[in-house]
């Protein structure tokens, strides 16, 4: 799987931005907190064994430099194994963990201690659900088509 294709923004959007012909298809809804670069949300998940995973998270839209940082962390998590050699679920989990490590503010009030070490959790659903909320923030902020599944800015 090549990341080159997914890392490149639509060529038309780039050309429009360069020529100054950018138009928004929809004006932001001032009432939606996901329209802001910074988005705080409450997280609550009950695992199959009845364990509760809760906390308040502050997510930020990533800069290009932060997106690079996510990719570096993801490469470190892969341990030198090429993308082609990784199981898709391992690649996806590395992507989610790396992204959350960079986009979530660990110093924000209510940040739970369990979220500081996502790779030490046992239930993958915790990471999936947390990442889904972060991806929904980014998709809303960037006005991505709602048909795109969980595509965050670092992919």
Steps between C-alpha positions, in 0.01 A plus 500: 500500500651829393464801724611731218154504347321567827751768605430718199207738512275509195694672219205723415486630858872579487466682168202698631693595814800618298290706261279635777187340364403323819130478571330335794211277412341562841538770760603378845227434751597729788326269746710192420807483726674277242538805276775627728868397475475398866221265605430374853279197548388255766584136439325208660531134409403184685703195399348149472616418855324805646808724532432871458735716295424867538668835468499844352713544191624807319583429136672736258515513122854407403743730324717361222787469747279305741382275216867422431546425868212249482669326207831481686331348806311257277828391339654447845200294610546283190850416619655523156247265339387625159134589448470217248619248760264617774161353565237764414366499856847572642552785253159644589558473877843665463337783303233556763738490798755729332230747402344507847840545664550821302149642469375455858613750763630297795505810721133582449277483808331161528755313286490145642823325595404187304504701176868585544600142420259378235725213394469349849121462480344159432179595321569641152147642487606775740754626248259453206223700670733777619656530155154504337409812699829668404449407133144636508637832631754518218251393235256769615771766527633429150151450351584153376225301340309310766545183291874494577561262789738602779748686282703723724741762378815297554405217266 
